């Protein structure tokens, strides 16, 4: 069974840091592009970051550029998001999402974790 | 950044009826458009990619159409499990962007 499990969320003060993890199972992790997508409470979806299978291509949303760093460890089937200088507006449920390999040249998400909640508050 | 605008924000439909959801892009995204369904407390589920291709396991009552800047998701004969929030997403340009969502509720 294909599965993504996020962890690492929690309550952090403004200006603080957190590192999110996403552990994959049931598929060849290194063959898939991965992303982070977030959803503020009661709001819509916001794409955060992309990393290619070999991690030589990375993209960020402008809202997190310079503060967040995405990485992966294919040997551990894991995706990470290092979040620094956190702001109240970063409060959200953070999903890791797999890119559908059947969509040639496209980035849509065919598998999602259940999310990990990040709350930035003093 | 390509802005995706969905309408209406809320759609009230009776079970068995059809629903038509719209998504508009601020510039052409060709056919690089996906649709997702999200139920309360759940992660989104991919329904459609390439504007009109159903994802694996998606029932035929879900259909997508459009290209360029205007897209439609049609759900025919709504079932109880179809009441949810629907999002469109473009993947022509970075950053990837989602629409604000359409909530399909029971009338």
Interface residues (C-beta under 8 A of the other chain):
Chain A: X35 X44 X45 X46 X47 X50 X59 X60 X61 X62 X95 X100 X102 X103 X106 X107 X108 X109 X110 X112 X113 X114 X115
Chain B: X1 X32 X34 X36 X38 X43 X44 X45 X46 X49 X50 X55 X56 X87 X89 X91 X94 X95 X96 X97 X98 X99 X100 X101
